[in-house]
Structure formats: structure tokens, C-alpha cells
Amino acid sequence: QVQLVESGGGLVQAGGSLRLSCAASTTIFSITAMGWYRRVSGKQRELVASITSGGMTNYADFVEGRFAISRDNAKNTVFLQMNNLRPEDTAVYYCNAESKLFGRAYTDWGQGTQVTVSS
């Protein structure tokens, strides 16, 4: 499938910014969309933002214009710029890739990166 390597998590104060990166590697799969999900402690994993290979984006309501997802198709890399972070944004953030091969769809996940926002 698609191998995903995330980077950019860490500890930041409320109001600060972080930029997450996720590099996808694949030899034969065609990546159709990439995105970021998060799992807040004690809750289910939820969508943060996604972007298709054509550049269409989708954001969760809680983003409220604070985050921006972008993608470098040539490098199969997706970025999540997070601004004005809040303590409730503290979570493990996971990169996601949707891909296709011979008409079948696949979903792959990164290992997750911790984002901690202190008040």
C-alpha cells in the first residue's frame, strides 16, 4: 500500500502555530486524496481536513478557519498549517491516504504525531 511518514507535532502554547507534514511513498498506487484526522483522548478519531489530488478541500467545523491543508502532488506530501491553536486541539494527529489500484480503493494511515496545546 502507501507508506505515510508524519512530522511536525509537538508542544505549543495556546494561540501558537504548528505545521504538520506527511510524506507518502508508493510505487504503484494512485493517491486520490490525503488528509488529517485526530484522536482526542477518550474520543473517536475525527476528520480535521482533507484534500483531493485535484485540490478540493474539506474541513471539520471545529477548524473555524484556523487550519489550512495543502498538498504537493509531485512529492506526494500533504501539509496542515495550524494557527491559533487551542488546548482542545490537543490530540494525536494521523495522516490518511486514499488510493486506488486496478479499480479497488485502499485506505492507509500514518503512525500519528502528538500535538499538545498548553493553556
ZINORPE-V660678 format. One record per pair of residues at least 24 apart in sequence whose ideal C-beta (glycine too) atoms are under 10 Angstrom apart, sorted by sequence separation. I is the first residue (numbers start at 0). J is the second residue. D is the distance in whole Angstrom. If there is no record, write none. Layout:
# ZINORPE-V660678
<<I:J:D> <I:J:D>>
This chain:
# ZINORPE-V660678
<<1:25:4> <2:26:10> <34:58:10> <35:59:10> <37:61:10> <61:85:9> <89:113:8> <90:114:6> <91:115:10> <0:25:7> <1:26:10> <32:57:9> <89:114:6> <90:115:9> <1:27:10> <61:87:8> <62:88:10> <88:114:6> <89:115:5> <90:116:9> <0:27:10> <1:28:5> <50:77:6> <61:88:8> <88:115:9> <89:116:5> <0:28:6> <1:29:10> <19:47:9> <49:77:9> <50:78:9> <88:116:5> <89:117:8> <1:30:6> <48:77:9> <50:79:10> <86:115:9> <87:116:8> <89:118:10> <3:33:8> <5:35:9> <84:114:8> <86:116:5> <35:66:8> <48:79:6> <84:115:10> <85:116:6> <86:117:7> <87:118:10> <1:33:9> <47:79:7> <48:80:10> <84:116:5> <86:118:5> <35:68:7> <48:81:10> <81:114:8> <84:117:10> <85:118:9> <34:68:7> <47:81:9> <33:68:8> <79:114:10> <81:116:9> <34:70:10> <33:70:6> <32:70:9> <33:72:10> <30:70:9> <47:88:9> <30:72:8> <33:75:8> <35:77:7> <37:79:10> <33:76:9> <34:77:7> <35:78:9> <47:90:9> <33:77:4> <35:79:5> <30:75:6> <32:77:9> <33:78:10> <34:79:9> <45:90:9> <47:92:7> <52:97:10> <35:81:9> <44:90:9> <47:93:9> <49:95:7> <51:97:9> <19:66:9> <23:70:10> <28:75:10> <30:77:9> <44:91:9> <39:87:8> <42:90:8> <44:92:10> <47:95:10> <49:97:8> <16:65:9> <17:66:10> <18:67:10> <19:68:9> <21:70:10> <22:71:9> <39:88:9> <40:89:8> <44:93:7> <46:95:9> <16:66:10> <24:74:10> <25:75:7> <39:89:7> <40:90:7> <18:69:10> <20:71:10> <23:74:9> <24:75:7> <37:88:8> <39:90:4> <40:91:9> <44:95:9> <22:74:7> <23:75:4> <37:89:9> <38:90:6> <39:91:8> <22:75:7> <23:76:7> <37:90:4> <38:91:5> <21:75:9> <22:76:5> <23:77:8> <36:90:9> <37:91:7> <38:92:8> <21:76:7> <22:77:8> <36:91:9> <37:92:5> <38:93:7> <20:76:6> <21:77:5> <36:92:7> <37:93:7> <20:77:8> <21:78:8> <35:92:6> <36:93:5> <19:77:9> <20:78:5> <21:79:8> <35:93:7> <36:94:8> <19:78:7> <20:79:8> <34:93:9> <35:94:6> <36:95:6> <18:78:6> <19:79:4> <34:94:8> <35:95:7> <18:79:7> <19:80:8> <33:94:7> <34:95:5> <17:79:8> <18:80:5> <19:81:7> <33:95:7> <34:96:8> <17:80:8> <18:81:7> <32:95:8> <33:96:5> <34:97:8> <16:80:7> <17:81:5> <18:82:9> <32:96:7> <33:97:7> <44:108:9> <16:81:6> <17:82:9> <31:96:9> <32:97:4> <33:98:9> <15:81:9> <16:82:5> <30:96:5> <31:97:5> <32:98:9> <15:82:8> <16:83:8> <17:84:7> <30:97:7> <31:98:6> <44:111:10> <14:82:9> <15:83:8> <16:84:7> <28:96:8> <29:97:10> <30:98:5> <31:99:6> <14:83:6> <15:84:6> <28:97:10> <29:98:6> <30:99:8> <11:81:9> <13:83:9> <14:84:7> <28:98:4> <29:99:5> <7:78:8> <13:84:6> <14:85:8> <17:88:9> <21:92:9> <23:94:8> <25:96:8> <27:98:9> <28:99:7> <29:100:7> <3:75:9> <4:76:10> <5:77:10> <7:79:8> <12:84:8> <13:85:6> <21:93:9> <22:94:9> <23:95:10> <28:100:5> <29:101:10> <36:108:8> <7:80:10> <11:84:6> <13:86:6> <19:92:6> <21:94:3> <23:96:5> <25:98:7> <27:100:6> <28:101:10> <31:104:8> <36:109:10> <38:111:8> <1:75:8> <3:77:9> <5:79:10> <7:81:9> <12:86:10> <13:87:10> <19:93:10> <20:94:9> <21:95:9> <27:101:9> <31:105:10> <32:106:10> <33:107:10> <35:109:9> <37:111:9> <13:88:9> <17:92:9> <19:94:8> <21:96:8> <23:98:9> <25:100:9> <28:103:10> <30:105:10> <36:111:9> <37:112:10> <29:105:10> <11:88:9> <28:105:7> <30:107:9> <35:112:10> <37:114:8> <11:89:10> <10:89:9> <28:107:9> <25:105:10> <8:90:10> <25:107:9> <8:91:8> <8:92:6> <23:107:8> <7:92:9> <5:91:10> <23:109:9> <5:92:7> <22:109:9> <5:93:8> <6:94:10> <21:109:6> <5:94:5> <3:93:9> <4:94:8> <19:109:10> <3:94:5> <21:112:9> <3:95:8> <20:112:9> <1:94:10> <3:96:6> <19:112:6> <1:95:10> <2:96:9> <1:96:5> <17:112:10> <19:114:8> <0:96:8> <1:97:9> <1:98:5> <17:114:6> <0:98:7> <17:115:10> <1:100:10> <17:116:9> <0:100:9> <15:116:7> <14:116:9> <15:117:9> <5:108:10> <6:109:10> <8:111:8> <9:112:8> <10:113:9> <11:114:8> <13:116:6> <1:105:7> <3:107:6> <5:109:4> <8:112:3> <9:113:8> <10:114:8> <11:115:7> <12:116:7> <13:117:7> <14:118:10> <0:105:6> <1:106:9> <2:107:8> <3:108:7> <4:109:7> <5:110:7> <7:112:7> <8:113:5> <9:114:7> <10:115:5> <11:116:6> <12:117:5> <13:118:5> <0:106:9> <1:107:4> <3:109:4> <4:110:8> <5:111:7> <6:112:7> <8:114:5> <9:115:7> <10:116:8> <11:117:7> <12:118:8> <0:107:5> <1:108:9> <2:109:9> <3:110:8> <5:112:4> <7:114:9> <8:115:8> <9:116:10> <10:117:7> <0:108:10> <1:109:10> <4:112:10>>
